[in-house]
Amino acid sequence: MDADFRNFFKVYLDLERGYEKTGKLRTTFLSFSDSYVESIRDGFEQIMSDNSFGPEEYEGLTDIEFPDKETLHIYLKNMHDYLFNDASEQPMPPGY
């Protein structure tokens, strides 16, 4: 996992901001350089296909707990769809 990807999670999806539903995350994210956006897309695809990435690793990045891998991977897929595939709504982590 590269530094840009780790920092994206720590800054935009952490405990403080992960539950914000302002509708600005995608707009802000897509205003970054194409290479940065591509780096984050690659990172998402990597962790979604990595069976060893689970709730503990996600909590280490964001301080947000997920009850199990399945719930985390659904959230990650939905976040990926929101950021890259024009899903209509930003997903929220558990407990929202």
VOBA-1610 file (N, C-alpha, C; in pm, whole numbers, padded with zeros to 5 digits, always signed):
BEGIN
Met+00085-00118+00000Met+00000+00000+00000Met+00090+00124+00000Asp+00068+00210-00097Asp+00158+00326-00107Asp+00114+00440-00015Ala+00203+00536+00000Ala+00181+00648+00093Ala+00059+00731+00056Asp+00038+00758-00073Asp-00079+00837-00114Asp-00207+00769-00070Phe-00212+00639-00090Phe-00334+00564-00056Phe-00358+00567+00094Arg-00255+00539+00172Arg-00268+00544+00319Arg-00314+00682+00364Asn-00253+00785+00308Asn-00288+00923+00348Asn-00431+00959+00308Phe-00477+00910+00193Phe-00614+00936+00152Phe-00712+00884+00258Phe-00688+00762+00304Phe-00775+00705+00407Phe-00764+00782+00537Lys-00643+00817+00576Lys-00623+00887+00703Lys-00684+01027+00702Val-00685+01091+00586Val-00735+01228+00578Val-00885+01234+00548Tyr-00933+01152+00453Tyr-01070+01165+00406Tyr-01168+01061+00458Leu-01118+00948+00508Leu-01209+00843+00552Leu-01185+00804+00698Asp-01117+00887+00773Asp-01087+00857+00912Asp-01211+00878+01000Leu-01195+00852+01129Leu-01306+00861+01223Leu-01372+00998+01221Glu-01293+01102+01208Glu-01348+01238+01209Glu-01427+01270+01083Arg-01375+01236+00967Arg-01441+01272+00840Arg-01518+01158+00775Gly-01491+01036+00817Gly-01555+00921+00753Gly-01706+00920+00764Tyr-01759+00991+00863Tyr-01903+00996+00883Tyr-01965+01126+00832Glu-01885+01213+00774Glu-01940+01336+00716Glu-02011+01302+00586Lys-02127+01356+00570Lys-02204+01331+00449Lys-02237+01465+00383Thr-02132+01534+00340Thr-02149+01666+00282Thr-02174+01661+00132Gly-02141+01549+00069Gly-02155+01538-00075Gly-02037+01598-00150Lys-01932+01636-00078Lys-01817+01701-00142Lys-01697+01609-00162Leu-01701+01488-00107Leu-01583+01401-00115Leu-01545+01372-00259Arg-01640+01330-00342Arg-01608+01295-00481Arg-01558+01417-00557Thr-01623+01531-00541Thr-01582+01653-00609Thr-01440+01692-00569Thr-01414+01688-00440Thr-01280+01721-00390Thr-01178+01622-00446Phe-01209+01495-00434Phe-01118+01390-00479Phe-01086+01404-00628Leu-01187+01424-00709Leu-01165+01430-00854Leu-01097+01559-00899Ser-01080+01654-00808Ser-01008+01777-00842Ser-00856+01756-00834Phe-00813+01645-00778Phe-00670+01616-00771Phe-00618+01571-00907Ser-00487+01560-00918Ser-00426+01522-01045Ser-00471+01382-01087Asp-00468+01359-01218Asp-00507+01229-01271Asp-00420+01118-01214Ser-00291+01145-01196Ser-00202+01042-01143Ser-00237+01007-00998Tyr-00278+01106-00920Tyr-00319+01080-00782Tyr-00447+00997-00780Val-00544+01036-00860Val-00672+00963-00867Val-00646+00819-00908Glu-00560+00799-01005Glu-00527+00664-01052Glu-00458+00583-00942Ser-00372+00648-00867Ser-00304+00581-00755Ser-00405+00533-00651Ile-00504+00615-00622Ile-00606+00577-00524Ile-00694+00466-00580Arg-00727+00473-00707Arg-00806+00365-00771Arg-00730+00233-00762Asp-00602+00237-00795Asp-00519+00115-00786Asp-00516+00061-00644Gly-00505+00150-00546Gly-00504+00108-00407Gly-00634+00042-00365Phe-00746+00100-00407Phe-00876+00039-00377Phe-00884-00101-00437Glu-00845-00113-00562Glu-00854-00243-00628Glu-00762-00345-00561Gln-00648-00298-00514Gln-00554-00388-00446Gln-00613-00440-00315Ile-00665-00351-00231Ile-00716-00399-00101Ile-00845-00478-00117Met-00924-00448-00219Met-01047-00523-00239Met-01018-00665-00285Ser-00905-00686-00348Ser-00870-00821-00393Ser-00775-00892-00297Asp-00732-00824-00192Asp-00638-00879-00095Asp-00714-00941+00021Asn-00715-01074+00028Asn-00788-01143+00134Asn-00731-01118+00273Ser-00607-01070+00281Ser-00549-01045+00412Ser-00585-00906+00467Phe-00643-00818+00382Phe-00685-00686+00428Phe-00823-00699+00491Gly-00830-00665+00619Gly-00956-00680+00690Gly-00982-00566+00786Pro-01077-00587+00876Pro-01116-00482+00970Pro-01001-00426+01053Glu-00908-00510+01096Glu-00795-00460+01175Glu-00709-00362+01096Glu-00681-00396+00971Glu-00599-00309+00887Glu-00672-00178+00859Tyr-00803-00187+00834Tyr-00880-00066+00808Tyr-00885+00023+00932Glu-00906-00038+01046Glu-00909+00040+01170Glu-00774+00107+01196Gly-00665+00039+01161Gly-00533+00098+01176Gly-00514+00223+01091Leu-00584+00229+00979Leu-00575+00347+00890Leu-00670+00458+00933Thr-00788+00421+00983Thr-00895+00520+00999Thr-00951+00533+01140Asp-00921+00440+01228Asp-00982+00433+01362Asp-01130+00399+01357Ile-01178+00347+01246Ile-01318+00305+01233Ile-01322+00153+01234Glu-01408+00099+01322Glu-01420-00046+01336Glu-01529-00100+01244Phe-01497-00214+01183Phe-01596-00290+01107Phe-01614-00425+01175Pro-01737-00477+01178Pro-01761-00601+01252Pro-01698-00724+01187Asp-01679-00722+01053Asp-01625-00838+00985Asp-01577-00798+00845Lys-01506-00888+00781Lys-01450-00862+00647Lys-01559-00835+00545Glu-01667-00911+00552Glu-01774-00896+00453Glu-01831-00754+00454Thr-01861-00703+00573Thr-01915-00567+00585Thr-01814-00464+00535Leu-01688-00483+00569Leu-01583-00393+00522Leu-01572-00395+00370His-01572-00513+00311His-01555-00522+00167His-01675-00466+00091Ile-01794-00478+00147Ile-01912-00415+00086Ile-01896-00263+00090Tyr-01853-00211+00204Tyr-01829-00067+00217Tyr-01723-00020+00117Leu-01611-00093+00108Leu-01504-00054+00016Leu-01552-00056-00129Lys-01629-00158-00166Lys-01683-00164-00302Lys-01776-00047-00328Asn-01862-00016-00229Asn-01953+00097-00246Asn-01879+00230-00253Met-01772+00244-00174Met-01692+00366-00179Met-01621+00377-00314His-01570+00266-00363His-01507+00262-00495His-01608+00306-00601Asp-01729+00251-00594Asp-01833+00288-00691Asp-01869+00436-00680Tyr-01870+00489-00558Tyr-01901+00631-00539Tyr-01791+00719-00599Leu-01667+00685-00573Leu-01557+00769-00620Leu-01530+00754-00769Phe-01547+00635-00823Phe-01502+00609-00960Phe-01611+00573-01059Asn-01729+00535-01012Asn-01834+00487-01103Asn-01965+00564-01090Asp-01961+00683-01034Asp-02077+00770-01025Asp-02194+00714-00945Ala-02167+00632-00844Ala-02275+00591-00755Ala-02335+00717-00694Ser-02463+00716-00672Ser-02533+00839-00635Ser-02503+00888-00494Glu-02466+00799-00402Glu-02450+00840-00263Glu-02321+00787-00203Gln-02259+00869-00121Gln-02140+00826-00048Gln-02181+00725+00059Pro-02117+00610+00062Pro-02150+00513+00167Pro-02098+00557+00303Met-02164+00512+00405Met-02123+00544+00542Met-02073+00417+00611Pro-01971+00432+00695Pro-01925+00317+00773Pro-02031+00274+00873Pro-02010+00159+00938Pro-02109+00112+01036Pro-02126+00212+01151Gly-02245+00211+01205Gly-02274+00296+01320Gly-02323+00434+01284Tyr-02342+00461+01154Tyr-02388+00593+01113Tyr-02535+00607+01140
//
